[in-house]
């Protein structure tokens, strides 16, 4: 019985958290893109590198994937 009450209290707390942050999340994802994620490639970097190889490009495009690109 105590476990059910604890689960119900957790569900209510989660619902209240999502409701309270609803506007903040909608504003952050307006336009369909995440504001804290940049596009791949040196043209989207603040300080682009002087040289850029195909391997560098493949690594940048696959980040944060767990598998390395197949161009190694």
N, C-alpha and C positions, 0 to 999 in steps of 0.2 A: 504494500500500500504506500509506503514511504517513497519507493522508487518511482511510482506513478506520479505522485505529487511533485517530486523533484523534476521529472521529465516535463510535466505540464508547466511548472514555473519557468523552466528553461525555454520552452516554446513561447510562452508569453513574453519573456524578456527579449528573445530574438525578434519577435514580431514588433515589439515596441521600438527596438533599436533600428530595424529596417524602416519603420514608419517615420521615425525622427530624422533619419538621414536620407530620406527619399529625395528631397529637393537638392541636396548637395550632390548626390549621385547623378541625378538627371542633368544638373548643370555641368558636371565634370565630363559627361559623355555626350553632350550636345554636339550634333554634327556627325556622329557616328565614329569618331576617332578618339583614342585616348590621348589626352594632352601631354602625358609624361613619356610617350614612346615616340622616338624619331623614326623616320623612314630609313631604308637601307641605302647605302652608297655614300661616297664622299661629298656629294653635293648637299646632303642633309646634315653634315657635321659642322660643329662650330669651328673646329680647327682641323681642316682636312689634311691628310698626309701628303707629302711631296710625291711619293710614288704609290701606285695602287695596282696590284696584280689581280689576275683572275681568281687566284686562291683567296686573296684578301676579300674580294667581292663576294665569293661564295660563303666564306666564314661570316661576313657581315649580314648576308641575307638569311642565313640559317640560325642566327642567334635568337633566342636562347635554347636552341635545340640540344638534345643530349648527344646526338650523333654528329660526327664531323662530316663535312661535305665530301663528296666523292672525288674531288679534284686533287686530293693529296697524292 
